Amino acid sequence: MRAALPVFLAAATVAGCGAERHGRPRIGVTLPTDSGALTADLRRGMAPVADSLQLDVRVVTAGGDRARQAAQVDSFASQRVAAILIDPIDAFTMVTATADGDTNDIVAHIGSDDRMGGELAGWYVGQRLNGGGSIAILDQPSVPAVRDRVAGIRLALTRVPNVRIVASPAVEPATRETARRRTASLLTADQRVDAIVGTSDELALGALDAVQASATSGTFIVGFGADPEARAAIARGSPLVAELVPDAVTIGRYALLVAASRLRGNIVMRSVPVRVRLIDRDSLVVP
């Protein structure tokens, strides 16, 4: 799952056409997966806006297939829709899906506030390490959203005494297995690691695999994304104790509101950050 959950508003390929159905502007939406909580929440956020603003919204899903999502964008462009909303499978898909690979076609980005998410993660770790401790961050420095998360973590930790970052390895490729290996190396080093922040679900789950396989005790993990496997790990009381969660309902609502504003000729913000929230076992387990 993409923790930042970005939705991009792309201008129609044929400028000014603004296809309408029964007087309602037509907007094409392509989502990466056919099912799941995030897809459902994005739809739930868009539905009331579409109704209240009289928008003809057509939603298609790509089933995790990059080429299929790019083809869906091309199809919307050929239909001369007024606007296209893209929740990309990944950054590569974002580039290939836009017209001629030109990301200048992107009017706005609506997604999680990654800097705020990083600050919240750093605050949580600092509070949990009350009295001091050492932290490792599994980084992805080539990803802009992750750079924002890490900057937020570092900023939050400057306000927490006796807590320091002892390692921040780049996990490339950013896979669960690579994260497992990097974490295993950290755990066998001379420096103790009390907490690990995985900057995506895959990295957090890889760190969890390594911690559970090691003889280390007391090391906990915080991640970003909260996909079903991560939520289950938190709920059962594993070393993965918390995750930052995107607000997909709000992102879906804002995406259509921004699109509608743009179609009315207004200037819209290039970036619309949406607050995230932190979940832990207390918020997942019902007594």
Secondary structure, DSSP 8 states (H G I E B T S, - for coil): --TT--EEEEE-SSTT---EETTEEEEEEEES-SSSHHHHHHHHHHHHHHHHTT-EEEEEE-TT-HHHHHHHHHHHHHTT-SEEEE--SSHHHHHHHSGGG-GGGEEEEEEE-HHHHHHHHHHHHHHHTTT-EEEEEEB-TT-HHHHHHHHHHHHHHTTSTTEEEEE--B-SS--HHHHHHHHHHHHHSSS---EEEESSHHHHHHHHHHHHHSS--S-EEEEES--HHHHHHHHTT-SEEEEEE--HHHHHHHHHHHHHHHHTT----SEEEE--EEEEHHHH---
